[in-house]
């Protein structure tokens, strides 16, 4: 995999994250292909809103893997 280097005023970086989201009690809630595609679309729209780049995502029956990259100083858009 070739990494794309991002640059800021005083640094060069490449931040990649691997996120695994698991359904509570590992129930088989993502069994239907329609549900999986809907979840993928929700993640794509959320990523666009947050300003991150989805590199890959793969849902299974009870979890989803998301590989994404982001900028160095990503500010949260939702108040804590």
Legacy VTK file of the C-alpha trace (Angstrom):
# vtk DataFile Version 3.0
C-alpha trace
ASCII
DATASET POLYDATA
POINTS 80 float
0.000 0.000 0.000
1.435 3.330 -1.018
0.966 6.093 1.543
-0.032 9.602 0.593
1.828 12.104 2.761
-0.097 15.110 4.021
1.662 18.350 4.831
1.008 21.191 7.219
3.060 24.285 7.999
5.691 22.457 10.073
5.144 18.739 9.592
4.610 15.866 7.193
2.299 13.092 8.302
0.181 10.144 7.233
-2.490 9.181 9.773
-4.436 5.975 9.165
-6.873 4.445 11.642
-8.456 1.003 11.804
-11.786 1.120 13.630
-13.793 -1.981 14.484
-17.375 -1.371 15.637
-19.062 -4.376 17.237
-22.799 -4.938 17.704
-23.786 -5.282 21.372
-23.519 -8.896 22.573
-22.175 -9.708 19.069
-25.696 -10.344 17.828
-26.027 -11.051 14.118
-27.776 -7.708 13.426
-26.037 -7.018 10.092
-27.180 -10.228 8.406
-29.080 -8.569 5.532
-27.173 -7.105 2.556
-29.592 -4.146 2.469
-28.750 -3.293 6.082
-25.030 -3.497 5.326
-25.309 -1.198 2.305
-27.385 1.283 4.298
-24.749 1.275 7.048
-22.008 1.893 4.468
-23.908 4.890 3.074
-24.401 6.321 6.575
-20.666 5.980 7.271
-19.773 7.646 3.924
-22.053 10.613 4.650
-20.729 10.946 8.204
-17.141 10.829 6.918
-17.916 13.577 4.421
-19.419 15.689 7.216
-16.384 15.137 9.473
-13.853 15.710 6.703
-12.174 12.294 6.869
-11.320 9.937 4.006
-12.674 6.382 4.076
-10.056 4.065 2.598
-12.035 0.871 3.060
-14.879 -0.645 5.012
-16.152 -4.175 5.286
-19.208 -5.199 7.307
-19.735 -8.691 8.702
-22.785 -10.100 10.495
-21.833 -8.752 13.923
-19.181 -6.060 13.323
-17.750 -3.645 10.745
-14.142 -2.762 9.931
-13.432 0.807 8.817
-10.027 1.977 7.600
-9.804 5.764 7.346
-7.347 8.639 7.311
-7.710 12.137 8.693
-5.911 15.393 9.102
-3.583 16.069 11.988
-5.806 18.572 13.813
-9.345 17.359 13.286
-11.709 19.401 15.436
-14.839 17.704 16.791
-18.005 19.188 15.335
-20.201 17.945 18.160
-19.841 19.556 21.604
-18.707 17.201 24.324
LINES 1 81
80 0 1 2 3 4 5 6 7 8 9 10 11 12 13 14 15 16 17 18 19 20 21 22 23 24 25 26 27 28 29 30 31 32 33 34 35 36 37 38 39 40 41 42 43 44 45 46 47 48 49 50 51 52 53 54 55 56 57 58 59 60 61 62 63 64 65 66 67 68 69 70 71 72 73 74 75 76 77 78 79
